[in-house]
Amino acid sequence: MKWVECPRDSWQGFARFIPTEEKVGYLLALLEAGFHSLDITSFVSPRWVPQHADAEAVLAALPAPEGREYLAIIGNPKGLERARQAAHLTTVGYPFSISDTFQRKNLNLGIEESWPVLEQLISEAQGLRFVVYLSMAFGNPYGDAWIPDLTAAFVERLRQLPGLSGIVLADTYGVASSKTIAQTLEAVAQAGGLDERLGLHLHSRPEQTLDKVQVALEFGVGWLEGALGGIGGCPFAGDDLVGNLATEQVLPYLAQQKHNPGVRLERLPELSSQALLLRSKYA
């Protein structure tokens, strides 16, 4: 089971800009503790996500990946061009929503308009791994139609695109229960099967987290994503306790289940405290 640590997701909603050197120091601490896959930054307009205006500088200050995964989010060809020119980046992620309303709000394109853009981006990635984040994969707050089979249909269409490295089902709305996750993964399995290229980016209240992780394990999902302190998560949930899966809660559980992600577990309390300190200073 791969674990993707997501400081990008944690930081992007902070009100105050985290100085580049503080971002880099935190990321270096993650690498030193054994985190192998990091969702680091995004190449989008600073007008929309000012926290990641220093994307190039952050990546340039990190050591060469040397087998690790450094990921950044893109939303259009301009973002991909910046990503291709950035130092050390290995992977780009593109948010593609099952909800047409959210796709228009997020990327200013409808779903059908987005398919050819996505194909173009994948074809022009030129050596970067390309991951699609299938947002609103477990429902949406807009009243747009959703059933598990719809998510499965999107997954199958994405799988037909040459050059796509992975697909992440994202609980953008923050309301997926263990039952909903299981129903959706079952629909995906029946439509075309599950493999290591399928990941989950879930949001959860702390007391529900491990139940959701257990569902992922039972279905053989390839990877999970989360953040130290459970920071970040869903802006739609209307519940301050709904955040990213808390790394310090999930990784020891995975180790107990014989899924060791290679992280030094004894470092998690210290790193969680660092993450929470950044939030207290800049959120």
Disulfide bonds with the S-S distance in Angstrom:
none
